[in-house]
Amino acid sequence: EYILTMAAKVPANDGKVYFSYADIHHSVSNLVPQLREEFQPDVMIAIGGGGFIPARILRTELKVPILAVSLELYDDSTNSIRESGVICHQWFDQTSEYGKLVEGGNVLIVDEVDDSRTTLQFLVEQVMERCK
């Protein structure tokens, strides 16, 4: 399990911590040697929309394809977690050249935030169920 953590920064006046693109790019790139040596992913699944940016940074260095899924946990109208759980809006084509790499392959799942593990757990369960 590879989880990127960012160096502590002082919160802004609104209580949030902001990172520049350079901070994120540097931190994501620092994972590449470990991912190459210890995990050797065959394919990435990026959880849209936030997972696309770190996945694309990794793609430049790892040279593995990116598959996209669109999952939604938060209800934008209430700004809270959906009572019904995660909704899958888009799934990748499992019969495509890259989609076939998931079954039996080393799959790197990429998202920008993992605050509750709910979305990540949902995706792992879906991959295991759908890509047997």
Secondary structure, 3 states (H helix, E strand, C coil): CCCCCCCCCCCCCCCCCCCCHHHHHHHHHHCHHHHHHHHCCCEEEEEECCCHHHHHHHHHHHCCCEEEEEEECEECCCCEECCCCCEEEECCCCCCCCHHHCCCCCEEEECCCCCCCHHHHHHHHHHHHHCC
